Amino acid sequence: MALLRVNPTRMALMELKRSTTSAKRGHKLLKDKQDGLMQQFLVTIRSAKELRMRVEAELGQAFMSFLTASAWLSDAEVENALSSPQATIELAVETRSVMGVKIPFFRLKKEGTVRNYGYSQTNTLLDRAIDAFDNAFETLIRLAEIEKQAENMAIELETTRRRVNALEHKMIPDLQETVKYIKLRLDEAERAGIIATMRVKASMKD
């Protein structure tokens, strides 16, 4: 704790009391925000963990399906089947404010087909592999969205934590200590004034 550089006057005391009240109110609001953000952050982290496990499982299945399909097709047949993709993907990003945090939301728009090849020169195993990769891609986008949300929340949480700590351990104690010091100085000045008045009255009687 440290005393603030102010003149020990009643005006300064009133101003410091108001500042202390405002600081305590701000501390409570920030603490409530921190608690709310932490709850939302934990929910988001759990969702991200579940999605990551799902992505790993879907990609593993997709690669396995592709390897199985490739075993029944020549390299030239696989390359020819995948050489002219017709699908297009557009990713739009929207942001919403959640407790003062900008949260991104991804919107995936797909057109065309990912299976643009003749079926006579391929097999159903390749169809399944391509469909599996297509599904995994959508899940991967969702994972990227949720992890970015968690990242933004983590940054805001750290900023809020620092502000809470600054108010709790520095600003509010300094204000309270300065208020106490000014009260002490004012009380001393008041007692000195009373004593001086008593001395003047005593000297007048003499």
Secondary structure as UniProt FT lines:
FT   HELIX           10..72
FT   HELIX           75..82
FT   STRAND          88..98
FT   TURN            99..100
FT   STRAND          101..111
FT   HELIX           119..121
FT   HELIX           124..166
FT   HELIX           167..171
FT   HELIX           172..205
//
